[in-house]
Amino acid sequence: MARARTGVRALGAVLAVVLGASLAGCSSTGGKRAEDARKAQAAAGKAAVNTPRWTFAMVTHSGDGDTFWDIVQNGAEQAAAKDNINLLYAHSDEGQQQAQLVDSYISKKVDGLIVTLAKPEAMKAVVAKATRAGIPVITVNSGSEQSKAYGALTHIGQDETIAGEAVGDELDARGRKKALCVLHEQGNVGHEQRCAGAKKTFDGEMQNLYVDGTNMPDVQASIEAKLQTDQSLDAVVTLGAPFADAAVQAKEDAGSEAEIDTFDLNARVAEGLRQGSLGFAVDQQPYLQGYQAVDLLWLYRYNADVLGGGRPVLTGPQIITEKDAAELQEYTERGTR
């Protein structure tokens, strides 16, 4: 791993020298005018390129009302505006329905597809169908282990096992001894990997609690009941930002002293970190996942560029605590973090 990082730094240094040389050979005034023009176009929602108006479709496993996916979509739409892309978006938290949505876009002969693989077996055949049809596919968020095998160009997101391991390490650093990992979507392999990763590195005891993520009162009641029956629980980890509020309320109603921590970030989580009702959050930068997916598809269509070298392009994990919350709150409120 150390050699890989050194190689990345070396490559970055070479690119920086080349870029610096190219910029030095241009008029600084002309370069500034061009950059100002690009910024003005982006601010006005206008394309910064003159490539054909390709159509890309993004199909995720989001359920209704999940704010995490609003942030992913925001990033995708911003990149689409810059890259002159007609972006189509659809979602379903049911694997077969998600596959059917992808199939409908294959029939429409879109120029590129962005999909999630939270339920990889349900998506395997339709992703293969897209690649056979000559439609480039990029996977985001879920499915890093299956992405390459299924024929995708690359995967953008966090490694869920590594993210889980980071949680276990953070719980240890905070002196926690017994934690609850709350899974809100059965069949989501990424969620299982998060809890398994946390359990692997956590020196204490970790239990899984399965809840119905489409029923927030049920989520809260289930967490509350667990906290009431087991007062030794000193940490609750939710796997999505919208569920952190339910866990905080459950803790209060149960009279528990457990720390509430969560995967993912939004405005309410940032505020909870700042106020101290949440201990830490694991950020995977969903805006970047959406933005990069569209941008990389555009680069592939335009210039046959591919990032990752056959490995996922990681956007996380990053542990966010109270000291980071104030700096990030502006971005969470505008829907980009």
C-alpha positions in Angstrom: 0.0 0.0 0.0 2.8 2.4 0.8 4.4 1.9 -2.6 1.0 2.6 -4.3 0.7 5.9 -2.4 4.2 6.9 -3.3 3.5 6.2 -6.9 0.4 8.4 -6.7 2.4 11.2 -5.2 5.1 10.9 -7.8 2.5 10.9 -10.6 0.9 14.0 -9.0 4.3 15.7 -8.9 4.9 15.0 -12.6 1.4 16.2 -13.6 1.9 19.4 -11.5 5.2 20.1 -13.4 3.6 19.5 -16.8 0.6 21.6 -15.9 2.8 24.4 -14.5 4.9 24.4 -17.7 1.8 24.5 -19.9 0.3 27.4 -17.9 3.5 29.3 -18.0 3.5 29.1 -21.8 0.1 30.8 -22.0 -0.9 34.4 -21.5 -1.9 34.8 -17.8 -4.5 37.4 -18.9 -5.9 35.1 -21.6 -6.0 32.1 -19.2 -7.8 34.2 -16.5 -10.4 35.3 -19.1 -11.0 31.7 -20.2 -11.4 30.6 -16.6 -13.7 33.5 -15.7 -15.9 32.5 -18.7 -16.0 28.9 -17.6 -17.0 29.9 -14.1 -19.8 32.2 -15.5 -21.1 29.4 -17.7 -21.2 27.0 -14.7 -22.9 29.5 -12.5 -25.6 30.0 -15.2 -26.1 26.3 -15.6 -24.6 26.5 -19.1 -22.3 23.9 -20.7 -18.6 24.5 -20.6 -18.0 22.2 -23.5 -19.1 21.9 -27.2 -19.4 18.2 -27.3 -22.7 16.5 -28.5 -25.6 16.5 -26.1 -25.4 12.9 -25.0 -28.0 11.3 -22.8 -26.9 9.6 -19.6 -29.2 7.7 -17.2 -28.6 7.2 -13.5 -30.5 4.5 -11.7 -30.0 4.1 -7.9 -31.4 1.9 -5.2 -32.7 4.9 -3.3 -35.9 4.7 -1.4 -38.4 7.6 -1.4 -37.4 10.6 0.6 -33.8 9.5 1.2 -31.8 12.8 1.4 -28.5 11.0 0.8 -29.5 10.4 -2.8 -30.7 14.0 -3.2 -27.0 15.0 -2.7 -25.8 12.4 -5.2 -28.3 13.7 -7.7 -27.2 17.3 -7.1 -23.7 16.4 -8.0 -24.7 14.5 -11.1 -26.9 17.4 -12.3 -24.2 19.9 -11.8 -21.7 17.9 -13.8 -24.4 17.3 -16.5 -24.9 21.0 -16.8 -21.2 21.6 -17.3 -20.7 18.7 -19.7 -23.8 19.4 -21.9 -25.4 16.1 -20.8 -29.1 15.3 -20.8 -29.4 13.5 -17.4 -32.2 11.1 -16.7 -32.7 9.9 -13.1 -34.8 7.0 -11.6 -34.6 5.0 -8.5 -36.1 2.0 -6.7 -35.1 0.2 -3.5 -36.3 -3.1 -4.9 -33.6 -4.9 -6.9 -35.9 -6.2 -9.6 -37.6 -2.9 -10.2 -34.2 -1.1 -10.4 -33.1 -3.6 -13.0 -36.3 -3.0 -15.0 -35.6 0.7 -14.9 -32.1 0.1 -16.3 -33.5 -2.1 -19.0 -35.9 0.6 -20.0 -33.0 3.0 -20.5 -31.1 0.4 -22.6 -34.2 0.2 -24.8 -34.0 4.0 -25.2 -30.4 3.6 -26.3 -28.9 6.1 -23.8 -25.3 7.1 -24.3 -24.2 6.0 -20.8 -25.4 4.4 -17.6 -24.7 5.0 -13.9 -26.0 2.4 -11.6 -25.7 1.2 -8.0 -25.2 -2.5 -7.1 -26.7 -2.6 -3.6 -28.4 -5.9 -4.7 -25.8 -7.1 -7.2 -27.5 -10.4 -8.2 -30.6 -8.5 -9.3 -28.5 -6.2 -11.4 -26.0 -8.6 -12.9 -27.9 -9.5 -16.1 -29.1 -6.0 -17.0 -25.6 -4.5 -16.6 -24.2 -7.2 -18.9 -27.0 -6.4 -21.3 -26.0 -2.8 -21.3 -22.3 -3.5 -22.0 -23.3 -5.9 -24.8 -25.3 -3.1 -26.3 -22.2 -0.9 -26.3 -23.4 1.4 -23.5 -20.7 2.3 -21.1 -21.5 1.7 -17.4 -20.1 3.3 -14.3 -21.1 2.0 -10.9 -21.4 4.3 -7.8 -21.8 3.9 -4.1 -22.6 0.2 -3.9 -21.0 -2.8 -5.6 -17.3 -2.1 -5.7 -16.5 -5.8 -5.5 -18.8 -6.7 -8.4 -18.3 -3.7 -10.6 -15.3 -4.8 -12.7 -16.6 -8.4 -13.0 -20.0 -7.1 -14.3 -18.2 -5.1 -17.0 -18.4 -1.5 -15.6 -15.7 1.0 -16.6 -15.0 1.8 -13.0 -16.6 2.2 -9.5 -16.9 5.4 -7.6 -17.6 5.4 -3.9 -16.2 4.1 -0.6 -15.1 0.6 0.3 -17.8 -0.4 2.7 -15.6 -2.8 4.6 -12.9 -0.2 5.1 -15.5 2.3 6.2 -16.8 -0.1 8.7 -13.3 -0.8 10.0 -12.8 2.9 10.5 -16.0 3.0 12.6 -14.7 0.2 14.8 -11.4 2.0 15.3 -13.2 5.2 16.2 -15.4 3.5 18.7 -12.3 2.1 20.3 -10.7 5.5 20.4 -13.8 6.8 22.2 -13.7 4.0 24.8 -16.9 2.3 23.8 -17.5 -1.2 24.9 -20.8 -2.4 23.5 -22.4 -1.1 20.3 -25.5 -1.5 18.2 -25.3 -1.4 14.4 -28.7 -0.5 12.9 -29.3 -2.0 9.4 -32.3 -0.3 7.7 -32.4 -2.1 4.3 -32.4 -5.9 4.2 -30.5 -7.5 1.3 -28.1 -4.5 1.0 -24.7 -6.1 0.8 -23.0 -2.7 1.5 -24.8 -2.4 4.8 -23.8 -5.9 5.9 -20.2 -5.0 5.0 -20.3 -1.9 7.1 -21.4 -3.7 10.2 -19.0 -6.6 9.6 -16.1 -4.2 9.1 -16.9 -2.4 12.3 -17.2 -5.6 14.2 -13.9 -6.8 12.9 -11.9 -3.8 14.3 -14.0 -3.0 17.4 -12.5 -4.4 20.6 -15.9 -4.4 22.3 -19.1 -6.3 21.5 -21.2 -5.3 18.5 -24.8 -6.4 17.8 -26.8 -6.0 14.6 -30.4 -4.6 14.7 -32.5 -5.0 11.5 -35.2 -2.4 11.1 -37.7 -1.3 8.4 -36.1 1.8 6.9 -39.3 2.8 5.1 -41.1 3.2 8.5 -39.2 5.8 10.6 -41.5 5.4 13.7 -40.7 1.7 13.6 -37.0 2.4 13.4 -37.2 4.7 16.4 -39.3 2.2 18.4 -37.0 -0.7 17.6 -33.9 1.2 18.8 -35.6 2.5 21.9 -36.7 -1.0 22.8 -33.2 -2.3 22.4 -31.7 0.5 24.6 -34.3 -0.1 27.3 -33.7 -3.8 27.5 -29.9 -3.5 27.4 -28.6 -0.6 29.4 -25.0 -1.7 28.8 -25.1 -0.5 25.2 -23.0 2.6 25.0 -23.0 3.3 21.3 -25.5 3.2 18.4 -24.4 3.3 14.8 -26.9 4.1 12.1 -26.1 3.4 8.5 -27.7 6.6 7.0 -28.0 10.2 8.0 -31.8 10.2 8.0 -31.8 7.5 10.7 -29.6 9.4 13.1 -32.5 11.6 14.3 -34.6 8.6 15.1 -31.7 7.1 17.1 -31.2 10.4 19.0 -34.9 10.5 19.9 -34.9 6.8 20.9 -32.0 7.4 23.2 -33.8 10.2 24.9 -37.0 8.3 25.3 -35.1 5.2 26.7 -33.1 7.3 29.1 -29.9 5.9 27.7 -26.4 7.3 27.9 -25.3 5.7 24.6 -23.5 7.8 22.0 -25.2 8.1 18.7 -23.0 7.9 15.6 -23.9 7.6 11.9 -22.8 6.9 8.4 -23.2 9.8 6.0 -23.7 13.5 6.4 -26.4 16.1 5.9 -27.4 19.4 7.4 -29.1 17.9 10.4 -26.2 15.6 11.1 -23.7 18.5 10.9 -25.9 20.4 13.4 -26.1 17.3 15.6 -22.3 17.1 15.6 -22.0 20.7 16.4 -24.5 20.5 19.3 -23.1 17.3 20.6 -26.1 15.0 20.2 -24.0 13.0 17.7 -20.5 11.7 18.3 -19.2 11.3 14.8 -20.3 10.7 11.2 -18.7 8.8 8.4 -18.7 10.8 5.2 -18.4 9.2 1.8 -19.0 12.5 -0.2 -22.1 11.6 -2.1 -22.0 14.8 -4.2 -18.6 13.8 -5.5 -20.0 10.3 -6.4 -22.7 11.8 -8.6 -20.5 14.5 -10.1 -17.6 12.2 -10.8 -19.8 9.5 -12.4 -21.2 11.9 -15.0 -17.8 13.6 -15.5 -16.1 10.2 -16.1 -18.8 9.0 -18.5 -18.4 12.2 -20.4 -14.6 11.8 -20.5 -15.0 8.3 -21.7 -17.4 9.3 -24.5 -15.2 12.2 -25.5 -11.7 10.9 -25.0 -11.9 7.2 -24.0 -10.5 8.1 -20.6 -10.9 5.7 -17.6 -9.9 6.3 -14.0 -9.0 3.8 -11.3 -6.7 1.4 -13.2 -9.2 -1.4 -12.6 -9.7 -0.5 -8.9 -12.5 1.7 -7.3 -12.1 5.4 -7.2 -12.6 6.1 -3.5 -14.5 9.0 -2.1 -14.4 8.0 1.5 -14.4 7.2 4.3 -13.7 10.4 6.3 -14.5 10.6 10.0 -16.3 13.9 10.8 -16.6 15.1 14.4 -17.7 18.2 16.2 -14.5 20.1 15.3 -15.3 19.6 11.5 -19.0 20.4 11.7 -18.9 24.2 11.6 -16.7 24.2 8.5 -19.0 21.7 6.6 -22.3 23.1 7.7 -22.5 25.7 4.9 -22.0 22.9 2.3 -24.5 20.6 4.0 -27.2 23.3 4.0 -26.8 23.9 0.2 -27.0 20.2 -0.4 -23.5 19.4 -1.6 -22.2 17.5 1.5 
